[in-house]
Amino acid sequence: MAKSNTGPGPKNIDPVTAPIGARPISEGRGISASPLFRLIDQKLIRHEVFPANRGGDRSVGALLHKSLCQQLYAWGMSLSRKHRYRTTNWKQYNAALKARGSLTVWLDKRMCWFAAASGKRGRSPKFSDAAIQLCGLAWPVPDFSTLCRRQRDLDVQIPYTRSQAGLHLLVDSTGIKFLGEGEWKCKKHGPDYRRQWRKLHIGIDATTLQIRAICVTSNNVSDAAVIPDLLKQLPADETLESMTGDGAYDTQPVHEALLRRGAIPIIPPRKNARIRKGALFGYRNAAIAACRRLGRSIWKHWIGYHKRSLVETKMHCIKRLGERVMSRTFERQVNELHIRAAILNRFTELGRPQTAAVA
């Protein structure tokens, strides 16, 4: 029979012993209050969770304080109400959207865009000197083969805004196809055996929504295996407050890497997870105990796990730039995806919408 060795909870908040009213209700869509009622009526808090209840099968009301039960009830009813959101900075956000595609060029119809042919077979056409001077370039425009050769050794620098009050990292992964037919052909004639993907792992700042860490691997690499590489991309002198990920990151190497950085892991434990000994699993044990006592849904709203949806939105933005990569070799594919991340960070730096709950 396992003891409830919960260990320390998140900073300033103990998700096991702190009263519900001590933490403001998280923003976002609420959950139904029925799981809370089932938690109280079915007496899910038993002696294997609370060692003090070994003497008898008492009700939840005898285990928890009456005021705490009332706060649980009120909080569950408040979560059952769905919120509506409204953008509060439409003027600034609209200007930022215009600045993203601000490219105004006036051309004279009499200007020759392409240079005269060299007369040699196999030579690609080049732009004229007037077109190059118009773009402000002082060197000849390279052809497609030159660009492909340089793409392999290109050092892409991803711009970002440094966090001021500590970094809250949101991590996730997705697949980017680089070989195979489109979805229409697969639906009509079946998929081909040569369909292959690259796995893109990213970590974004929950405050600025900019990509802070990126890693490209093959599709057989797990999500938890790249966490040390993602954390190495963060500056050593920058404070990492927390890292939020799905259940795939609930592994011992991930907790060890976060412990070295002094970060809080906001990772939902598995349904059959058990309390483990050691300071390494302090936050994990607290999450397990909170899920057993209050339910997984309440723990997610309590700890702010719903913010992980922001990294899902960033994945959608990456795929809006292309569902697949055009490069064939792995080095060029990595640089191509890094260029996409740099572009999205520039777009986010120009401006992003700010929403507020109205009901």
Contacts in CASP RR format, 6 or more apart in sequence:
PFRMAT RR
TARGET T0000
AUTHOR 0000-0000-0000
METHOD contacts of the structure
MODEL  1
MAKSNTGPGPKNIDPVTAPIGARPISEGRGISASPLFRLIDQKLIRHEVF
PANRGGDRSVGALLHKSLCQQLYAWGMSLSRKHRYRTTNWKQYNAALKAR
GSLTVWLDKRMCWFAAASGKRGRSPKFSDAAIQLCGLAWPVPDFSTLCRR
QRDLDVQIPYTRSQAGLHLLVDSTGIKFLGEGEWKCKKHGPDYRRQWRKL
HIGIDATTLQIRAICVTSNNVSDAAVIPDLLKQLPADETLESMTGDGAYD
TQPVHEALLRRGAIPIIPPRKNARIRKGALFGYRNAAIAACRRLGRSIWK
HWIGYHKRSLVETKMHCIKRLGERVMSRTFERQVNELHIRAAILNRFTEL
GRPQTAAVA
1 47 0 8 1.000
1 48 0 8 1.000
2 48 0 8 1.000
2 274 0 8 1.000
2 275 0 8 1.000
3 51 0 8 1.000
3 275 0 8 1.000
4 49 0 8 1.000
4 50 0 8 1.000
4 51 0 8 1.000
4 275 0 8 1.000
4 289 0 8 1.000
5 275 0 8 1.000
5 277 0 8 1.000
5 285 0 8 1.000
6 16 0 8 1.000
6 275 0 8 1.000
6 282 0 8 1.000
6 285 0 8 1.000
6 286 0 8 1.000
6 289 0 8 1.000
7 282 0 8 1.000
7 285 0 8 1.000
7 286 0 8 1.000
8 14 0 8 1.000
8 282 0 8 1.000
8 283 0 8 1.000
8 286 0 8 1.000
9 15 0 8 1.000
9 16 0 8 1.000
9 282 0 8 1.000
9 283 0 8 1.000
9 286 0 8 1.000
10 242 0 8 1.000
10 264 0 8 1.000
10 266 0 8 1.000
10 283 0 8 1.000
10 286 0 8 1.000
10 303 0 8 1.000
11 241 0 8 1.000
11 264 0 8 1.000
13 22 0 8 1.000
13 23 0 8 1.000
14 286 0 8 1.000
15 286 0 8 1.000
15 287 0 8 1.000
15 289 0 8 1.000
15 290 0 8 1.000
15 299 0 8 1.000
15 302 0 8 1.000
15 303 0 8 1.000
16 286 0 8 1.000
16 289 0 8 1.000
16 290 0 8 1.000
16 293 0 8 1.000
19 67 0 8 1.000
19 68 0 8 1.000
19 71 0 8 1.000
20 68 0 8 1.000
20 71 0 8 1.000
20 72 0 8 1.000
20 75 0 8 1.000
20 302 0 8 1.000
21 71 0 8 1.000
21 75 0 8 1.000
23 302 0 8 1.000
25 75 0 8 1.000
25 78 0 8 1.000
25 79 0 8 1.000
25 301 0 8 1.000
26 301 0 8 1.000
26 302 0 8 1.000
26 304 0 8 1.000
26 306 0 8 1.000
27 83 0 8 1.000
27 357 0 8 1.000
28 83 0 8 1.000
28 306 0 8 1.000
28 357 0 8 1.000
29 82 0 8 1.000
29 83 0 8 1.000
29 306 0 8 1.000
30 79 0 8 1.000
30 80 0 8 1.000
30 81 0 8 1.000
30 82 0 8 1.000
30 83 0 8 1.000
30 301 0 8 1.000
31 76 0 8 1.000
31 79 0 8 1.000
31 80 0 8 1.000
31 297 0 8 1.000
31 298 0 8 1.000
31 301 0 8 1.000
32 79 0 8 1.000
32 80 0 8 1.000
33 73 0 8 1.000
33 76 0 8 1.000
33 77 0 8 1.000
33 79 0 8 1.000
33 80 0 8 1.000
35 295 0 8 1.000
35 297 0 8 1.000
35 298 0 8 1.000
36 72 0 8 1.000
36 73 0 8 1.000
36 76 0 8 1.000
36 294 0 8 1.000
36 298 0 8 1.000
38 44 0 8 1.000
39 45 0 8 1.000
39 60 0 8 1.000
39 294 0 8 1.000
39 295 0 8 1.000
40 60 0 8 1.000
40 61 0 8 1.000
40 69 0 8 1.000
40 72 0 8 1.000
43 57 0 8 1.000
43 59 0 8 1.000
43 60 0 8 1.000
44 60 0 8 1.000
44 292 0 8 1.000
44 295 0 8 1.000
45 53 0 8 1.000
45 60 0 8 1.000
45 63 0 8 1.000
45 64 0 8 1.000
45 292 0 8 1.000
45 293 0 8 1.000
46 53 0 8 1.000
46 57 0 8 1.000
47 53 0 8 1.000
47 54 0 8 1.000
47 55 0 8 1.000
47 56 0 8 1.000
47 57 0 8 1.000
49 289 0 8 1.000
49 292 0 8 1.000
49 293 0 8 1.000
50 63 0 8 1.000
52 63 0 8 1.000
53 63 0 8 1.000
60 69 0 8 1.000
61 69 0 8 1.000
64 72 0 8 1.000
72 294 0 8 1.000
72 298 0 8 1.000
75 298 0 8 1.000
76 298 0 8 1.000
79 298 0 8 1.000
79 301 0 8 1.000
83 357 0 8 1.000
83 358 0 8 1.000
83 359 0 8 1.000
84 357 0 8 1.000
84 358 0 8 1.000
84 359 0 8 1.000
85 355 0 8 1.000
85 356 0 8 1.000
85 357 0 8 1.000
85 358 0 8 1.000
86 355 0 8 1.000
86 356 0 8 1.000
86 358 0 8 1.000
87 93 0 8 1.000
87 353 0 8 1.000
87 354 0 8 1.000
87 355 0 8 1.000
88 354 0 8 1.000
88 355 0 8 1.000
88 356 0 8 1.000
89 353 0 8 1.000
89 354 0 8 1.000
90 353 0 8 1.000
92 351 0 8 1.000
93 351 0 8 1.000
93 352 0 8 1.000
93 353 0 8 1.000
93 354 0 8 1.000
96 350 0 8 1.000
96 351 0 8 1.000
96 352 0 8 1.000
99 350 0 8 1.000
100 347 0 8 1.000
100 350 0 8 1.000
105 134 0 8 1.000
107 113 0 8 1.000
107 134 0 8 1.000
111 128 0 8 1.000
111 130 0 8 1.000
111 131 0 8 1.000
112 128 0 8 1.000
112 130 0 8 1.000
113 127 0 8 1.000
113 128 0 8 1.000
113 131 0 8 1.000
114 125 0 8 1.000
114 126 0 8 1.000
114 127 0 8 1.000
114 128 0 8 1.000
114 131 0 8 1.000
115 125 0 8 1.000
115 126 0 8 1.000
115 127 0 8 1.000
115 128 0 8 1.000
115 129 0 8 1.000
117 123 0 8 1.000
117 125 0 8 1.000
124 143 0 8 1.000
124 144 0 8 1.000
126 140 0 8 1.000
126 141 0 8 1.000
126 143 0 8 1.000
127 141 0 8 1.000
132 140 0 8 1.000
132 141 0 8 1.000
142 150 0 8 1.000
148 327 0 8 1.000
148 332 0 8 1.000
151 327 0 8 1.000
151 332 0 8 1.000
151 335 0 8 1.000
151 336 0 8 1.000
152 329 0 8 1.000
152 331 0 8 1.000
152 332 0 8 1.000
152 335 0 8 1.000
153 331 0 8 1.000
154 335 0 8 1.000
156 335 0 8 1.000
156 338 0 8 1.000
156 339 0 8 1.000
156 342 0 8 1.000
157 342 0 8 1.000
158 211 0 8 1.000
158 214 0 8 1.000
158 338 0 8 1.000
158 341 0 8 1.000
158 342 0 8 1.000
158 345 0 8 1.000
159 342 0 8 1.000
159 345 0 8 1.000
159 346 0 8 1.000
159 349 0 8 1.000
160 205 0 8 1.000
160 208 0 8 1.000
160 210 0 8 1.000
160 211 0 8 1.000
160 212 0 8 1.000
160 345 0 8 1.000
161 205 0 8 1.000
161 208 0 8 1.000
161 210 0 8 1.000
161 349 0 8 1.000
162 235 0 8 1.000
162 238 0 8 1.000
163 205 0 8 1.000
163 207 0 8 1.000
163 208 0 8 1.000
163 238 0 8 1.000
163 239 0 8 1.000
165 207 0 8 1.000
166 238 0 8 1.000
166 239 0 8 1.000
166 240 0 8 1.000
166 241 0 8 1.000
167 205 0 8 1.000
167 212 0 8 1.000
167 234 0 8 1.000
167 238 0 8 1.000
167 239 0 8 1.000
167 240 0 8 1.000
167 241 0 8 1.000
168 205 0 8 1.000
168 206 0 8 1.000
168 207 0 8 1.000
168 241 0 8 1.000
168 242 0 8 1.000
168 243 0 8 1.000
168 244 0 8 1.000
168 307 0 8 1.000
169 203 0 8 1.000
169 204 0 8 1.000
169 205 0 8 1.000
169 206 0 8 1.000
169 212 0 8 1.000
169 213 0 8 1.000
169 230 0 8 1.000
169 234 0 8 1.000
169 240 0 8 1.000
169 242 0 8 1.000
169 243 0 8 1.000
169 244 0 8 1.000
169 263 0 8 1.000
170 203 0 8 1.000
170 204 0 8 1.000
170 205 0 8 1.000
170 206 0 8 1.000
170 243 0 8 1.000
170 244 0 8 1.000
170 245 0 8 1.000
170 307 0 8 1.000
170 308 0 8 1.000
170 310 0 8 1.000
170 311 0 8 1.000
171 201 0 8 1.000
171 202 0 8 1.000
171 203 0 8 1.000
171 213 0 8 1.000
171 223 0 8 1.000
171 227 0 8 1.000
171 230 0 8 1.000
171 243 0 8 1.000
171 244 0 8 1.000
171 245 0 8 1.000
171 249 0 8 1.000
171 311 0 8 1.000
172 201 0 8 1.000
172 202 0 8 1.000
172 203 0 8 1.000
172 223 0 8 1.000
172 245 0 8 1.000
172 246 0 8 1.000
172 308 0 8 1.000
172 311 0 8 1.000
172 312 0 8 1.000
172 315 0 8 1.000
173 199 0 8 1.000
173 200 0 8 1.000
173 201 0 8 1.000
173 202 0 8 1.000
173 223 0 8 1.000
173 226 0 8 1.000
174 199 0 8 1.000
174 200 0 8 1.000
174 315 0 8 1.000
174 318 0 8 1.000
174 319 0 8 1.000
175 197 0 8 1.000
175 198 0 8 1.000
175 199 0 8 1.000
175 200 0 8 1.000
175 219 0 8 1.000
176 197 0 8 1.000
176 198 0 8 1.000
176 199 0 8 1.000
176 200 0 8 1.000
176 318 0 8 1.000
176 319 0 8 1.000
176 323 0 8 1.000
176 324 0 8 1.000
176 325 0 8 1.000
176 337 0 8 1.000
177 195 0 8 1.000
177 196 0 8 1.000
177 197 0 8 1.000
177 198 0 8 1.000
177 323 0 8 1.000
177 324 0 8 1.000
177 325 0 8 1.000
178 196 0 8 1.000
178 197 0 8 1.000
178 198 0 8 1.000
178 324 0 8 1.000
178 325 0 8 1.000
178 327 0 8 1.000
178 328 0 8 1.000
178 333 0 8 1.000
179 194 0 8 1.000
179 195 0 8 1.000
179 196 0 8 1.000
180 192 0 8 1.000
180 194 0 8 1.000
180 195 0 8 1.000
180 196 0 8 1.000
181 191 0 8 1.000
181 192 0 8 1.000
181 195 0 8 1.000
186 192 0 8 1.000
186 195 0 8 1.000
196 219 0 8 1.000
197 219 0 8 1.000
198 216 0 8 1.000
198 217 0 8 1.000
198 218 0 8 1.000
198 219 0 8 1.000
198 325 0 8 1.000
198 330 0 8 1.000
198 333 0 8 1.000
198 337 0 8 1.000
199 216 0 8 1.000
199 217 0 8 1.000
199 218 0 8 1.000
199 219 0 8 1.000
199 221 0 8 1.000
200 214 0 8 1.000
200 215 0 8 1.000
200 216 0 8 1.000
200 315 0 8 1.000
200 318 0 8 1.000
200 337 0 8 1.000
201 214 0 8 1.000
201 215 0 8 1.000
201 216 0 8 1.000
201 217 0 8 1.000
201 223 0 8 1.000
201 226 0 8 1.000
201 230 0 8 1.000
202 211 0 8 1.000
202 213 0 8 1.000
202 214 0 8 1.000
202 215 0 8 1.000
202 311 0 8 1.000
202 314 0 8 1.000
202 315 0 8 1.000
202 318 0 8 1.000
202 341 0 8 1.000
203 211 0 8 1.000
203 212 0 8 1.000
203 213 0 8 1.000
203 214 0 8 1.000
203 230 0 8 1.000
203 311 0 8 1.000
204 210 0 8 1.000
204 211 0 8 1.000
204 212 0 8 1.000
204 310 0 8 1.000
204 311 0 8 1.000
204 314 0 8 1.000
205 212 0 8 1.000
206 244 0 8 1.000
206 307 0 8 1.000
206 310 0 8 1.000
208 348 0 8 1.000
209 310 0 8 1.000
209 314 0 8 1.000
209 348 0 8 1.000
209 352 0 8 1.000
210 344 0 8 1.000
210 345 0 8 1.000
210 348 0 8 1.000
210 349 0 8 1.000
211 314 0 8 1.000
211 341 0 8 1.000
211 344 0 8 1.000
211 345 0 8 1.000
212 233 0 8 1.000
212 234 0 8 1.000
213 230 0 8 1.000
213 231 0 8 1.000
213 233 0 8 1.000
213 234 0 8 1.000
214 230 0 8 1.000
214 233 0 8 1.000
214 337 0 8 1.000
214 338 0 8 1.000
214 341 0 8 1.000
215 226 0 8 1.000
215 229 0 8 1.000
215 230 0 8 1.000
216 330 0 8 1.000
216 333 0 8 1.000
216 334 0 8 1.000
216 337 0 8 1.000
217 226 0 8 1.000
222 248 0 8 1.000
223 246 0 8 1.000
223 248 0 8 1.000
223 249 0 8 1.000
224 248 0 8 1.000
224 249 0 8 1.000
224 250 0 8 1.000
224 251 0 8 1.000
224 253 0 8 1.000
224 254 0 8 1.000
225 253 0 8 1.000
227 243 0 8 1.000
227 249 0 8 1.000
227 253 0 8 1.000
227 254 0 8 1.000
227 257 0 8 1.000
227 258 0 8 1.000
228 253 0 8 1.000
228 257 0 8 1.000
231 240 0 8 1.000
231 257 0 8 1.000
231 258 0 8 1.000
231 261 0 8 1.000
234 240 0 8 1.000
234 261 0 8 1.000
240 258 0 8 1.000
240 261 0 8 1.000
240 262 0 8 1.000
240 263 0 8 1.000
241 263 0 8 1.000
241 264 0 8 1.000
242 263 0 8 1.000
242 264 0 8 1.000
242 265 0 8 1.000
242 266 0 8 1.000
243 249 0 8 1.000
243 258 0 8 1.000
243 263 0 8 1.000
243 264 0 8 1.000
243 265 0 8 1.000
243 266 0 8 1.000
243 267 0 8 1.000
244 266 0 8 1.000
244 267 0 8 1.000
244 304 0 8 1.000
244 305 0 8 1.000
244 307 0 8 1.000
244 308 0 8 1.000
245 266 0 8 1.000
245 267 0 8 1.000
245 308 0 8 1.000
246 267 0 8 1.000
246 268 0 8 1.000
246 308 0 8 1.000
247 267 0 8 1.000
247 268 0 8 1.000
247 269 0 8 1.000
247 270 0 8 1.000
249 265 0 8 1.000
249 267 0 8 1.000
250 267 0 8 1.000
250 268 0 8 1.000
250 269 0 8 1.000
250 270 0 8 1.000
250 273 0 8 1.000
250 284 0 8 1.000
252 280 0 8 1.000
254 265 0 8 1.000
254 267 0 8 1.000
255 265 0 8 1.000
255 280 0 8 1.000
255 281 0 8 1.000
255 283 0 8 1.000
255 284 0 8 1.000
256 280 0 8 1.000
258 264 0 8 1.000
258 265 0 8 1.000
259 279 0 8 1.000
259 280 0 8 1.000
264 283 0 8 1.000
265 283 0 8 1.000
265 284 0 8 1.000
266 303 0 8 1.000
266 304 0 8 1.000
266 305 0 8 1.000
267 284 0 8 1.000
267 287 0 8 1.000
268 287 0 8 1.000
268 291 0 8 1.000
268 296 0 8 1.000
268 299 0 8 1.000
268 300 0 8 1.000
268 305 0 8 1.000
269 284 0 8 1.000
269 287 0 8 1.000
269 288 0 8 1.000
269 291 0 8 1.000
273 284 0 8 1.000
273 288 0 8 1.000
274 288 0 8 1.000
275 281 0 8 1.000
275 285 0 8 1.000
275 288 0 8 1.000
275 289 0 8 1.000
276 284 0 8 1.000
276 285 0 8 1.000
287 299 0 8 1.000
287 303 0 8 1.000
290 299 0 8 1.000
290 302 0 8 1.000
290 303 0 8 1.000
291 299 0 8 1.000
294 302 0 8 1.000
299 305 0 8 1.000
300 306 0 8 1.000
314 344 0 8 1.000
317 344 0 8 1.000
318 337 0 8 1.000
318 340 0 8 1.000
318 341 0 8 1.000
318 344 0 8 1.000
321 340 0 8 1.000
321 343 0 8 1.000
321 344 0 8 1.000
325 333 0 8 1.000
325 336 0 8 1.000
325 337 0 8 1.000
326 336 0 8 1.000
327 333 0 8 1.000
327 335 0 8 1.000
327 336 0 8 1.000
END
